[in-house]
Amino acid sequence: MAKKTAITYEAAALELEEILGQLENDEISVDVLAEKVERASVLLKMCSERLRATEKRVDEIIENLGL
């Protein structure tokens, strides 16, 4: 089985914006609505985790500088 490549934060944010735009403009049919909402929830979770990890890492770096 091929290894899945991690999506970047920027790519996830862009995809979320696209989904949101489609929702706002009623471009998503009922047939795929749940699929899009599920994808958005996965992307939101990934972005949130990435932000928390980055914040933690930056805090650690600053702490090690003694600031």
mmCIF file of the N, C-alpha and C atoms, coordinates in Angstrom:
data_MODEL
# 
_entry.id   MODEL 
# 
loop_
_atom_site.group_PDB 
_atom_site.id 
_atom_site.type_symbol 
_atom_site.label_atom_id 
_atom_site.label_alt_id 
_atom_site.label_comp_id 
_atom_site.label_asym_id 
_atom_site.label_entity_id 
_atom_site.label_seq_id 
_atom_site.pdbx_PDB_ins_code 
_atom_site.Cartn_x 
_atom_site.Cartn_y 
_atom_site.Cartn_z 
_atom_site.occupancy 
_atom_site.B_iso_or_equiv 
_atom_site.pdbx_formal_charge 
_atom_site.auth_seq_id 
_atom_site.auth_comp_id 
_atom_site.auth_asym_id 
_atom_site.auth_atom_id 
_atom_site.pdbx_PDB_model_num 
ATOM 1   N N  . MET A 1 1  ? 0.831   -1.166 0.000  1.00 0.00 ? 1  MET A N  1 
ATOM 2   C CA . MET A 1 1  ? 0.000   0.000  0.000  1.00 0.00 ? 1  MET A CA 1 
ATOM 3   C C  . MET A 1 1  ? 0.886   1.243  0.000  1.00 0.00 ? 1  MET A C  1 
ATOM 4   N N  . ALA A 1 2  ? 0.515   2.244  -0.802 1.00 0.00 ? 2  ALA A N  1 
ATOM 5   C CA . ALA A 1 2  ? 1.304   3.463  -0.892 1.00 0.00 ? 2  ALA A CA 1 
ATOM 6   C C  . ALA A 1 2  ? 1.115   4.310  0.359  1.00 0.00 ? 2  ALA A C  1 
ATOM 7   N N  . LYS A 1 3  ? 2.207   4.943  0.762  1.00 0.00 ? 3  LYS A N  1 
ATOM 8   C CA . LYS A 1 3  ? 2.150   5.807  1.939  1.00 0.00 ? 3  LYS A CA 1 
ATOM 9   C C  . LYS A 1 3  ? 1.443   7.111  1.576  1.00 0.00 ? 3  LYS A C  1 
ATOM 10  N N  . LYS A 1 4  ? 0.507   7.538  2.418  1.00 0.00 ? 4  LYS A N  1 
ATOM 11  C CA . LYS A 1 4  ? -0.231  8.770  2.193  1.00 0.00 ? 4  LYS A CA 1 
ATOM 12  C C  . LYS A 1 4  ? 0.644   9.957  2.586  1.00 0.00 ? 4  LYS A C  1 
ATOM 13  N N  . THR A 1 5  ? 0.758   10.935 1.697  1.00 0.00 ? 5  THR A N  1 
ATOM 14  C CA . THR A 1 5  ? 1.546   12.114 1.995  1.00 0.00 ? 5  THR A CA 1 
ATOM 15  C C  . THR A 1 5  ? 0.707   13.092 2.806  1.00 0.00 ? 5  THR A C  1 
ATOM 16  N N  . ALA A 1 6  ? 1.322   13.680 3.804  1.00 0.00 ? 6  ALA A N  1 
ATOM 17  C CA . ALA A 1 6  ? 0.624   14.638 4.654  1.00 0.00 ? 6  ALA A CA 1 
ATOM 18  C C  . ALA A 1 6  ? 0.351   15.912 3.862  1.00 0.00 ? 6  ALA A C  1 
ATOM 19  N N  . ILE A 1 7  ? -0.838  16.428 4.034  1.00 0.00 ? 7  ILE A N  1 
ATOM 20  C CA . ILE A 1 7  ? -1.220  17.682 3.389  1.00 0.00 ? 7  ILE A CA 1 
ATOM 21  C C  . ILE A 1 7  ? -0.637  18.834 4.200  1.00 0.00 ? 7  ILE A C  1 
ATOM 22  N N  . THR A 1 8  ? -0.212  19.871 3.524  1.00 0.00 ? 8  THR A N  1 
ATOM 23  C CA . THR A 1 8  ? 0.337   21.025 4.233  1.00 0.00 ? 8  THR A CA 1 
ATOM 24  C C  . THR A 1 8  ? -0.793  21.834 4.865  1.00 0.00 ? 8  THR A C  1 
ATOM 25  N N  . TYR A 1 9  ? -0.426  22.627 5.848  1.00 0.00 ? 9  TYR A N  1 
ATOM 26  C CA . TYR A 1 9  ? -1.409  23.499 6.492  1.00 0.00 ? 9  TYR A CA 1 
ATOM 27  C C  . TYR A 1 9  ? -2.037  24.434 5.460  1.00 0.00 ? 9  TYR A C  1 
ATOM 28  N N  . GLU A 1 10 ? -1.204  24.999 4.603  1.00 0.00 ? 10 GLU A N  1 
ATOM 29  C CA . GLU A 1 10 ? -1.690  25.936 3.595  1.00 0.00 ? 10 GLU A CA 1 
ATOM 30  C C  . GLU A 1 10 ? -2.668  25.273 2.629  1.00 0.00 ? 10 GLU A C  1 
ATOM 31  N N  . ALA A 1 11 ? -2.353  24.054 2.199  1.00 0.00 ? 11 ALA A N  1 
ATOM 32  C CA . ALA A 1 11 ? -3.246  23.332 1.287  1.00 0.00 ? 11 ALA A CA 1 
ATOM 33  C C  . ALA A 1 11 ? -4.564  23.008 1.974  1.00 0.00 ? 11 ALA A C  1 
ATOM 34  N N  . ALA A 1 12 ? -4.509  22.633 3.242  1.00 0.00 ? 12 ALA A N  1 
ATOM 35  C CA . ALA A 1 12 ? -5.730  22.331 3.997  1.00 0.00 ? 12 ALA A CA 1 
ATOM 36  C C  . ALA A 1 12 ? -6.583  23.583 4.142  1.00 0.00 ? 12 ALA A C  1 
ATOM 37  N N  . ALA A 1 13 ? -5.958  24.707 4.446  1.00 0.00 ? 13 ALA A N  1 
ATOM 38  C CA . ALA A 1 13 ? -6.693  25.963 4.597  1.00 0.00 ? 13 ALA A CA 1 
ATOM 39  C C  . ALA A 1 13 ? -7.356  26.370 3.282  1.00 0.00 ? 13 ALA A C  1 
ATOM 40  N N  . LEU A 1 14 ? -6.647  26.200 2.187  1.00 0.00 ? 14 LEU A N  1 
ATOM 41  C CA . LEU A 1 14 ? -7.218  26.523 0.881  1.00 0.00 ? 14 LEU A CA 1 
ATOM 42  C C  . LEU A 1 14 ? -8.411  25.624 0.557  1.00 0.00 ? 14 LEU A C  1 
ATOM 43  N N  . GLU A 1 15 ? -8.272  24.347 0.855  1.00 0.00 ? 15 GLU A N  1 
ATOM 44  C CA . GLU A 1 15 ? -9.371  23.414 0.604  1.00 0.00 ? 15 GLU A CA 1 
ATOM 45  C C  . GLU A 1 15 ? -10.577 23.763 1.475  1.00 0.00 ? 15 GLU A C  1 
ATOM 46  N N  . LEU A 1 16 ? -10.331 24.142 2.720  1.00 0.00 ? 16 LEU A N  1 
ATOM 47  C CA . LEU A 1 16 ? -11.421 24.567 3.601  1.00 0.00 ? 16 LEU A CA 1 
ATOM 48  C C  . LEU A 1 16 ? -12.122 25.806 3.045  1.00 0.00 ? 16 LEU A C  1 
ATOM 49  N N  . GLU A 1 17 ? -11.353 26.765 2.557  1.00 0.00 ? 17 GLU A N  1 
ATOM 50  C CA . GLU A 1 17 ? -11.933 27.971 1.962  1.00 0.00 ? 17 GLU A CA 1 
ATOM 51  C C  . GLU A 1 17 ? -12.791 27.618 0.755  1.00 0.00 ? 17 GLU A C  1 
ATOM 52  N N  . GLU A 1 18 ? -12.327 26.680 -0.035 1.00 0.00 ? 18 GLU A N  1 
ATOM 53  C CA . GLU A 1 18 ? -13.076 26.243 -1.218 1.00 0.00 ? 18 GLU A CA 1 
ATOM 54  C C  . GLU A 1 18 ? -14.407 25.602 -0.810 1.00 0.00 ? 18 GLU A C  1 
ATOM 55  N N  . ILE A 1 19 ? -14.357 24.733 0.177  1.00 0.00 ? 19 ILE A N  1 
ATOM 56  C CA . ILE A 1 19 ? -15.581 24.079 0.655  1.00 0.00 ? 19 ILE A CA 1 
ATOM 57  C C  . ILE A 1 19 ? -16.538 25.121 1.218  1.00 0.00 ? 19 ILE A C  1 
ATOM 58  N N  . LEU A 1 20 ? -16.024 26.054 2.015  1.00 0.00 ? 20 LEU A N  1 
ATOM 59  C CA . LEU A 1 20 ? -16.856 27.103 2.588  1.00 0.00 ? 20 LEU A CA 1 
ATOM 60  C C  . LEU A 1 20 ? -17.508 27.939 1.492  1.00 0.00 ? 20 LEU A C  1 
ATOM 61  N N  . GLY A 1 21 ? -16.731 28.294 0.490  1.00 0.00 ? 21 GLY A N  1 
ATOM 62  C CA . GLY A 1 21 ? -17.280 29.064 -0.633 1.00 0.00 ? 21 GLY A CA 1 
ATOM 63  C C  . GLY A 1 21 ? -18.391 28.311 -1.345 1.00 0.00 ? 21 GLY A C  1 
ATOM 64  N N  . GLN A 1 22 ? -18.194 27.016 -1.538 1.00 0.00 ? 22 GLN A N  1 
ATOM 65  C CA . GLN A 1 22 ? -19.219 26.198 -2.180 1.00 0.00 ? 22 GLN A CA 1 
ATOM 66  C C  . GLN A 1 22 ? -20.482 26.147 -1.330 1.00 0.00 ? 22 GLN A C  1 
ATOM 67  N N  . LEU A 1 23 ? -20.311 26.034 -0.021 1.00 0.00 ? 23 LEU A N  1 
ATOM 68  C CA . LEU A 1 23 ? -21.469 26.015 0.884  1.00 0.00 ? 23 LEU A CA 1 
ATOM 69  C C  . LEU A 1 23 ? -22.207 27.352 0.851  1.00 0.00 ? 23 LEU A C  1 
ATOM 70  N N  . GLU A 1 24 ? -21.458 28.445 0.910  1.00 0.00 ? 24 GLU A N  1 
ATOM 71  C CA . GLU A 1 24 ? -22.065 29.773 0.918  1.00 0.00 ? 24 GLU A CA 1 
ATOM 72  C C  . GLU A 1 24 ? -22.817 30.071 -0.373 1.00 0.00 ? 24 GLU A C  1 
ATOM 73  N N  . ASN A 1 25 ? -22.340 29.520 -1.477 1.00 0.00 ? 25 ASN A N  1 
ATOM 74  C CA . ASN A 1 25 ? -22.945 29.776 -2.790 1.00 0.00 ? 25 ASN A CA 1 
ATOM 75  C C  . ASN A 1 25 ? -23.911 28.674 -3.225 1.00 0.00 ? 25 ASN A C  1 
ATOM 76  N N  . ASP A 1 26 ? -24.262 27.799 -2.290 1.00 0.00 ? 26 ASP A N  1 
ATOM 77  C CA . ASP A 1 26 ? -25.176 26.680 -2.590 1.00 0.00 ? 26 ASP A CA 1 
ATOM 78  C C  . ASP A 1 26 ? -24.721 25.864 -3.796 1.00 0.00 ? 26 ASP A C  1 
ATOM 79  N N  . GLU A 1 27 ? -23.417 25.631 -3.899 1.00 0.00 ? 27 GLU A N  1 
ATOM 80  C CA . GLU A 1 27 ? -22.853 24.871 -5.012 1.00 0.00 ? 27 GLU A CA 1 
ATOM 81  C C  . GLU A 1 27 ? -22.714 23.386 -4.702 1.00 0.00 ? 27 GLU A C  1 
ATOM 82  N N  . ILE A 1 28 ? -23.024 22.986 -3.488 1.00 0.00 ? 28 ILE A N  1 
ATOM 83  C CA . ILE A 1 28 ? -22.858 21.591 -3.092 1.00 0.00 ? 28 ILE A CA 1 
ATOM 84  C C  . ILE A 1 28 ? -24.229 20.942 -3.060 1.00 0.00 ? 28 ILE A C  1 
ATOM 85  N N  . SER A 1 29 ? -24.350 19.865 -3.811 1.00 0.00 ? 29 SER A N  1 
ATOM 86  C CA . SER A 1 29 ? -25.628 19.162 -3.846 1.00 0.00 ? 29 SER A CA 1 
ATOM 87  C C  . SER A 1 29 ? -25.821 18.364 -2.562 1.00 0.00 ? 29 SER A C  1 
ATOM 88  N N  . VAL A 1 30 ? -27.055 18.068 -2.280 1.00 0.00 ? 30 VAL A N  1 
ATOM 89  C CA . VAL A 1 30 ? -27.391 17.292 -1.093 1.00 0.00 ? 30 VAL A CA 1 
ATOM 90  C C  . VAL A 1 30 ? -26.693 15.934 -1.134 1.00 0.00 ? 30 VAL A C  1 
ATOM 91  N N  . ASP A 1 31 ? -26.474 15.413 -2.321 1.00 0.00 ? 31 ASP A N  1 
ATOM 92  C CA . ASP A 1 31 ? -25.857 14.094 -2.467 1.00 0.00 ? 31 ASP A CA 1 
ATOM 93  C C  . ASP A 1 31 ? -24.420 14.047 -1.951 1.00 0.00 ? 31 ASP A C  1 
ATOM 94  N N  . VAL A 1 32 ? -23.723 15.166 -1.965 1.00 0.00 ? 32 VAL A N  1 
ATOM 95  C CA . VAL A 1 32 ? -22.328 15.174 -1.510 1.00 0.00 ? 32 VAL A CA 1 
ATOM 96  C C  . VAL A 1 32 ? -22.099 16.067 -0.287 1.00 0.00 ? 32 VAL A C  1 
ATOM 97  N N  . LEU A 1 33 ? -23.171 16.642 0.244  1.00 0.00 ? 33 LEU A N  1 
ATOM 98  C CA . LEU A 1 33 ? -23.052 17.555 1.374  1.00 0.00 ? 33 LEU A CA 1 
ATOM 99  C C  . LEU A 1 33 ? -22.366 16.908 2.574  1.00 0.00 ? 33 LEU A C  1 
ATOM 100 N N  . ALA A 1 34 ? -22.834 15.739 2.977  1.00 0.00 ? 34 ALA A N  1 
ATOM 101 C CA . ALA A 1 34 ? -22.239 15.067 4.139  1.00 0.00 ? 34 ALA A CA 1 
ATOM 102 C C  . ALA A 1 34 ? -20.764 14.762 3.894  1.00 0.00 ? 34 ALA A C  1 
ATOM 103 N N  . GLU A 1 35 ? -20.428 14.365 2.687  1.00 0.00 ? 35 GLU A N  1 
ATOM 104 C CA . GLU A 1 35 ? -19.036 14.068 2.326  1.00 0.00 ? 35 GLU A CA 1 
ATOM 105 C C  . GLU A 1 35 ? -18.169 15.318 2.474  1.00 0.00 ? 35 GLU A C  1 
ATOM 106 N N  . LYS A 1 36 ? -18.656 16.463 2.010  1.00 0.00 ? 36 LYS A N  1 
ATOM 107 C CA . LYS A 1 36 ? -17.903 17.721 2.103  1.00 0.00 ? 36 LYS A CA 1 
ATOM 108 C C  . LYS A 1 36 ? -17.762 18.175 3.561  1.00 0.00 ? 36 LYS A C  1 
ATOM 109 N N  . VAL A 1 37 ? -18.833 18.035 4.334  1.00 0.00 ? 37 VAL A N  1 
ATOM 110 C CA . VAL A 1 37 ? -18.780 18.420 5.741  1.00 0.00 ? 37 VAL A CA 1 
ATOM 111 C C  . VAL A 1 37 ? -17.800 17.526 6.497  1.00 0.00 ? 37 VAL A C  1 
ATOM 112 N N  . GLU A 1 38 ? -17.805 16.236 6.188  1.00 0.00 ? 38 GLU A N  1 
ATOM 113 C CA . GLU A 1 38 ? -16.866 15.313 6.827  1.00 0.00 ? 38 GLU A CA 1 
ATOM 114 C C  . GLU A 1 38 ? -15.427 15.674 6.467  1.00 0.00 ? 38 GLU A C  1 
ATOM 115 N N  . ARG A 1 39 ? -15.177 15.985 5.194  1.00 0.00 ? 39 ARG A N  1 
ATOM 116 C CA . ARG A 1 39 ? -13.838 16.372 4.762  1.00 0.00 ? 39 ARG A CA 1 
ATOM 117 C C  . ARG A 1 39 ? -13.407 17.650 5.480  1.00 0.00 ? 39 ARG A C  1 
ATOM 118 N N  . ALA A 1 40 ? -14.321 18.610 5.587  1.00 0.00 ? 40 ALA A N  1 
ATOM 119 C CA . ALA A 1 40 ? -14.011 19.861 6.271  1.00 0.00 ? 40 ALA A CA 1 
ATOM 120 C C  . ALA A 1 40 ? -13.656 19.607 7.732  1.00 0.00 ? 40 ALA A C  1 
ATOM 121 N N  . SER A 1 41 ? -14.360 18.687 8.374  1.00 0.00 ? 41 SER A N  1 
ATOM 122 C CA . SER A 1 41 ? -14.062 18.399 9.788  1.00 0.00 ? 41 SER A CA 1 
ATOM 123 C C  . SER A 1 41 ? -12.677 17.785 9.939  1.00 0.00 ? 41 SER A C  1 
ATOM 124 N N  . VAL A 1 42 ? -12.291 16.931 9.007  1.00 0.00 ? 42 VAL A N  1 
ATOM 125 C CA . VAL A 1 42 ? -10.949 16.337 9.031  1.00 0.00 ? 42 VAL A CA 1 
ATOM 126 C C  . VAL A 1 42 ? -9.891  17.428 8.842  1.00 0.00 ? 42 VAL A C  1 
ATOM 127 N N  . LEU A 1 43 ? -10.133 18.318 7.892  1.00 0.00 ? 43 LEU A N  1 
ATOM 128 C CA . LEU A 1 43 ? -9.183  19.398 7.635  1.00 0.00 ? 43 LEU A CA 1 
ATOM 129 C C  . LEU A 1 43 ? -9.079  20.345 8.823  1.00 0.00 ? 43 LEU A C  1 
ATOM 130 N N  . LEU A 1 44 ? -10.209 20.680 9.436  1.00 0.00 ? 44 LEU A N  1 
ATOM 131 C CA . LEU A 1 44 ? -10.198 21.557 10.610 1.00 0.00 ? 44 LEU A CA 1 
ATOM 132 C C  . LEU A 1 44 ? -9.415  20.940 11.759 1.00 0.00 ? 44 LEU A C  1 
ATOM 133 N N  . LYS A 1 45 ? -9.615  19.660 11.987 1.00 0.00 ? 45 LYS A N  1 
ATOM 134 C CA . LYS A 1 45 ? -8.892  18.969 13.052 1.00 0.00 ? 45 LYS A CA 1 
ATOM 135 C C  . LYS A 1 45 ? -7.392  18.984 12.782 1.00 0.00 ? 45 LYS A C  1 
ATOM 136 N N  . MET A 1 46 ? -7.022  18.701 11.536 1.00 0.00 ? 46 MET A N  1 
ATOM 137 C CA . MET A 1 46 ? -5.607  18.681 11.171 1.00 0.00 ? 46 MET A CA 1 
ATOM 138 C C  . MET A 1 46 ? -4.988  20.066 11.358 1.00 0.00 ? 46 MET A C  1 
ATOM 139 N N  . CYS A 1 47 ? -5.680  21.112 10.910 1.00 0.00 ? 47 CYS A N  1 
ATOM 140 C CA . CYS A 1 47 ? -5.165  22.473 11.051 1.00 0.00 ? 47 CYS A CA 1 
ATOM 141 C C  . CYS A 1 47 ? -5.020  22.851 12.523 1.00 0.00 ? 47 CYS A C  1 
ATOM 142 N N  . SER A 1 48 ? -6.009  22.513 13.311 1.00 0.00 ? 48 SER A N  1 
ATOM 143 C CA . SER A 1 48 ? -5.972  22.821 14.737 1.00 0.00 ? 48 SER A CA 1 
ATOM 144 C C  . SER A 1 48 ? -4.801  22.126 15.420 1.00 0.00 ? 48 SER A C  1 
ATOM 145 N N  . GLU A 1 49 ? -4.607  20.855 15.123 1.00 0.00 ? 49 GLU A N  1 
ATOM 146 C CA . GLU A 1 49 ? -3.487  20.101 15.705 1.00 0.00 ? 49 GLU A CA 1 
ATOM 147 C C  . GLU A 1 49 ? -2.154  20.679 15.267 1.00 0.00 ? 49 GLU A C  1 
ATOM 148 N N  . ARG A 1 50 ? -2.048  21.053 14.007 1.00 0.00 ? 50 ARG A N  1 
ATOM 149 C CA . ARG A 1 50 ? -0.806  21.622 13.492 1.00 0.00 ? 50 ARG A CA 1 
ATOM 150 C C  . ARG A 1 50 ? -0.507  22.953 14.159 1.00 0.00 ? 50 ARG A C  1 
ATOM 151 N N  . LEU A 1 51 ? -1.535  23.785 14.347 1.00 0.00 ? 51 LEU A N  1 
ATOM 152 C CA . LEU A 1 51 ? -1.338  25.069 15.017 1.00 0.00 ? 51 LEU A CA 1 
ATOM 153 C C  . LEU A 1 51 ? -0.899  24.885 16.463 1.00 0.00 ? 51 LEU A C  1 
ATOM 154 N N  . ARG A 1 52 ? -1.543  23.953 17.182 1.00 0.00 ? 52 ARG A N  1 
ATOM 155 C CA . ARG A 1 52 ? -1.164  23.695 18.578 1.00 0.00 ? 52 ARG A CA 1 
ATOM 156 C C  . ARG A 1 52 ? 0.273   23.195 18.664 1.00 0.00 ? 52 ARG A C  1 
ATOM 157 N N  . ALA A 1 53 ? 0.652   22.297 17.759 1.00 0.00 ? 53 ALA A N  1 
ATOM 158 C CA . ALA A 1 53 ? 2.017   21.763 17.771 1.00 0.00 ? 53 ALA A CA 1 
ATOM 159 C C  . ALA A 1 53 ? 3.034   22.861 17.467 1.00 0.00 ? 53 ALA A C  1 
ATOM 160 N N  . THR A 1 54 ? 2.695   23.731 16.533 1.00 0.00 ? 54 THR A N  1 
ATOM 161 C CA . THR A 1 54 ? 3.600   24.822 16.187 1.00 0.00 ? 54 THR A CA 1 
ATOM 162 C C  . THR A 1 54 ? 3.730   25.800 17.343 1.00 0.00 ? 54 THR A C  1 
ATOM 163 N N  . GLU A 1 55 ? 2.603   26.125 17.968 1.00 0.00 ? 55 GLU A N  1 
ATOM 164 C CA . GLU A 1 55 ? 2.634   27.026 19.121 1.00 0.00 ? 55 GLU A CA 1 
ATOM 165 C C  . GLU A 1 55 ? 3.485   26.436 20.247 1.00 0.00 ? 55 GLU A C  1 
ATOM 166 N N  . LYS A 1 56 ? 3.325   25.156 20.504 1.00 0.00 ? 56 LYS A N  1 
ATOM 167 C CA . LYS A 1 56 ? 4.104   24.489 21.556 1.00 0.00 ? 56 LYS A CA 1 
ATOM 168 C C  . LYS A 1 56 ? 5.595   24.541 21.228 1.00 0.00 ? 56 LYS A C  1 
ATOM 169 N N  . ARG A 1 57 ? 5.925   24.271 19.982 1.00 0.00 ? 57 ARG A N  1 
ATOM 170 C CA . ARG A 1 57 ? 7.334   24.262 19.569 1.00 0.00 ? 57 ARG A CA 1 
ATOM 171 C C  . ARG A 1 57 ? 7.946   25.655 19.691 1.00 0.00 ? 57 ARG A C  1 
ATOM 172 N N  . VAL A 1 58 ? 7.208   26.677 19.254 1.00 0.00 ? 58 VAL A N  1 
ATOM 173 C CA . VAL A 1 58 ? 7.700   28.052 19.351 1.00 0.00 ? 58 VAL A CA 1 
ATOM 174 C C  . VAL A 1 58 ? 7.890   28.432 20.814 1.00 0.00 ? 58 VAL A C  1 
ATOM 175 N N  . ASP A 1 59 ? 6.937   28.062 21.673 1.00 0.00 ? 59 ASP A N  1 
ATOM 176 C CA . ASP A 1 59 ? 7.072   28.337 23.099 1.00 0.00 ? 59 ASP A CA 1 
ATOM 177 C C  . ASP A 1 59 ? 8.322   27.674 23.679 1.00 0.00 ? 59 ASP A C  1 
ATOM 178 N N  . GLU A 1 60 ? 8.581   26.441 23.256 1.00 0.00 ? 60 GLU A N  1 
ATOM 179 C CA . GLU A 1 60 ? 9.773   25.721 23.729 1.00 0.00 ? 60 GLU A CA 1 
ATOM 180 C C  . GLU A 1 60 ? 11.051  26.425 23.275 1.00 0.00 ? 60 GLU A C  1 
ATOM 181 N N  . ILE A 1 61 ? 11.063  26.878 22.045 1.00 0.00 ? 61 ILE A N  1 
ATOM 182 C CA . ILE A 1 61 ? 12.240  27.573 21.512 1.00 0.00 ? 61 ILE A CA 1 
ATOM 183 C C  . ILE A 1 61 ? 12.493  28.858 22.303 1.00 0.00 ? 61 ILE A C  1 
ATOM 184 N N  . ILE A 1 62 ? 11.426  29.619 22.528 1.00 0.00 ? 62 ILE A N  1 
ATOM 185 C CA . ILE A 1 62 ? 11.555  30.872 23.281 1.00 0.00 ? 62 ILE A CA 1 
ATOM 186 C C  . ILE A 1 62 ? 12.012  30.593 24.709 1.00 0.00 ? 62 ILE A C  1 
ATOM 187 N N  . GLU A 1 63 ? 11.445  29.561 25.327 1.00 0.00 ? 63 GLU A N  1 
ATOM 188 C CA . GLU A 1 63 ? 11.830  29.197 26.697 1.00 0.00 ? 63 GLU A CA 1 
ATOM 189 C C  . GLU A 1 63 ? 13.304  28.828 26.756 1.00 0.00 ? 63 GLU A C  1 
ATOM 190 N N  . ASN A 1 64 ? 13.790  28.102 25.743 1.00 0.00 ? 64 ASN A N  1 
ATOM 191 C CA . ASN A 1 64 ? 15.202  27.710 25.726 1.00 0.00 ? 64 ASN A CA 1 
ATOM 192 C C  . ASN A 1 64 ? 16.126  28.905 25.521 1.00 0.00 ? 64 ASN A C  1 
ATOM 193 N N  . LEU A 1 65 ? 15.597  29.977 24.975 1.00 0.00 ? 65 LEU A N  1 
ATOM 194 C CA . LEU A 1 65 ? 16.390  31.187 24.816 1.00 0.00 ? 65 LEU A CA 1 
ATOM 195 C C  . LEU A 1 65 ? 16.495  31.970 26.117 1.00 0.00 ? 65 LEU A C  1 
ATOM 196 N N  . GLY A 1 66 ? 15.636  31.618 27.065 1.00 0.00 ? 66 GLY A N  1 
ATOM 197 C CA . GLY A 1 66 ? 15.642  32.284 28.354 1.00 0.00 ? 66 GLY A CA 1 
ATOM 198 C C  . GLY A 1 66 ? 14.972  33.653 28.322 1.00 0.00 ? 66 GLY A C  1 
ATOM 199 N N  . LEU A 1 67 ? 14.043  33.844 27.384 1.00 0.00 ? 67 LEU A N  1 
ATOM 200 C CA . LEU A 1 67 ? 13.347  35.134 27.281 1.00 0.00 ? 67 LEU A CA 1 
ATOM 201 C C  . LEU A 1 67 ? 12.102  35.169 28.112 1.00 0.00 ? 67 LEU A C  1 
# 
